[in-house]
Amino acid sequence: MRVAPSAVRPPVIRREERRRRVLLFAMVAALLLGITPVVGHHVLGAVDWLSAEQQHLGMLCLVTLHQLLAPVHDLSHWLLYLGIVFAVVERGRVLWRHWRVMRALPQSRIMPDGPIGLAARRAGLNPERVRAISGLPTPAFVSGWLRPRVIVAADLPDLLTADELTAVLAHEAVHVRRRDPLRLFSLRALGSLLFWLPVMRRLAADLEDEVEITADDEVSQHLALPLASAVLKLGSVRTNPVAATVGFQRADLLPRRIRRLAGEDTVASSHTSTGSLVAAAAALLLTWSSGLMVLHPLSDASDHSEHGPAHCDHPNGNALTHLFCRGWTVGTGNSAAGCPHDDDHHLVSGLPTPASTAPAI
């Protein structure tokens, strides 16, 4: 049974659809912005972004920026490597735990003419894809990637009416059709990959909420009130930590689901915060700045030709003292020492031209 949402108020649906697009765009953008400065550098490395002869943007010394941000770019590589390892280990651990638990659970096929089988047929769900487990702490959830199955508590018919049971299985049937276990696993893996951007996990949590809301909307035309009643009854059931979907056990999501299924206007709350967004923006800005500056090539420091070496590696000095180049350097032991790549320095300070003096290296 595939139905379009209508019990939920249309303004709420439109607002939430826009929110989902924004969340998805934000997560994709954060992923690309977090990876591109590391991977894109090697793709664009053969392209001259700035030549070695161009050393300034106004007073800003590009060579100093290169030297200061090169360690940040190296750190970005290591963070990406660690993120891959962390995502594989963390998600692998989840899969292993889930597999062990599911293997140990005494699953049984449901009777086609039993209460669960009849409710599954009314919900448009093939009873062959439903398994019942006695003593299951979670009322219902979906497990599996390519051929997901619905796992329900064997005593669920004792807790719900026939319409409520049909609504629950219709809700889970949407998860099966959309392959939401794989969708949620991928979202959490992306959050682990960019672990140094906590906003990724928060965005993934927001999208997990929207997975449940989408499933509610799919069955709300004819089963909105039975589903709301079932969610209210099952909301206090203890959570199964290895459930593949958030299902009925997200206590912080229950009020929103029940109110919107009852036709009330609701506003979605977000797991993201201003602090996480500001921290992500600062981290991405630093990562991108380092990725761009390493594309600026450094010339050979041993060049003692007429034009001198096109670099600012001044001995005994801090690179920060030459970030804004005015034709002189600080902290080299000679406060009047000239910048070796400033062609106009001799006009400003009265010092000899770089061609007649040894470069300050």
PyMOL commands that set and color helices and strands:
alter all, ss='L'
color gray80, all
select helices_A, chain A and resi 10-44+62-104+115-122+127-129+156-159+162-178+180-193+198-218+220-234+254-261+274-293+319-322+345-349+354-356
alter helices_A, ss='H'
color red, helices_A
select strands_A, chain A and resi 56-57+60-61+108-109+130-133+140-143+149-153
alter strands_A, ss='S'
color yellow, strands_A
deselect
rebuild
show_as cartoon
